[in-house]
Amino acid sequence: MTTITFQLEKLTCPSCMQKIIDNVNELTGIETIKILFDRSKARVVFEDNKISKKRNSS
């Protein structure tokens, strides 16, 4: 498992946060995603043999 934290654009509402969570959870290999709403960051744990950091960072 690999954990990576992404800096997001400023989140303005909880529904934006939920949309991100829902979309990321649809990807194969995602173990967990946690959004830090007040910091506009997303912490994602994923199986690195199913999804790569390069794909996520583009």
N, C-alpha and C positions, 0 to 999 in steps of 0.2 A: 504494500500500500504506500502511496505517496500523498503527502499533504502539501497543498499550495494555497497561498492567499493572494487574492486579486484585489486591487484598488478599483472601485467602481466609481462611476459618476455619482454625484450627490443624489441620494435617495430622498424623495420628497413625500412618499406615502407608503403605507404598508402593502397596498396592492401591487406596487412595483416590485417590492421585495418578494412577494409570493409568486409573481410571474417569473422572476429569475429562478427561484427554487423549483418551480414546476418544470421549466424548460431544461434546466441542468439535470434534474432527476430522470428525464427521458433518455439521456445519453447512456449507452451501455458502458458499464465499468465504474459508474459513480457509486461510491459507498455512502458518503454523507455530504451535505452542504449546510453550512451555517452562515447566515448573513448577520453581520454586525451593523445594524441599521444606523446607529448614531455615528459610526466611523466610515460608513459606506464601503465596507469590505466584505468579501466573500471568502470563506475558508472551505476548500473542497478536498475531500479525501477520495482517492480513486485508485483503481487497479491499474498500475502502470503498464501491464502487459495487454490491456484492452483499450487504453486511451493514452495519448502522449501529451507531455507538457507543451510541445510545439503546437499541436492542434489547438489547445486551450488558450495559448497566448496570442493568437492572431486576431 
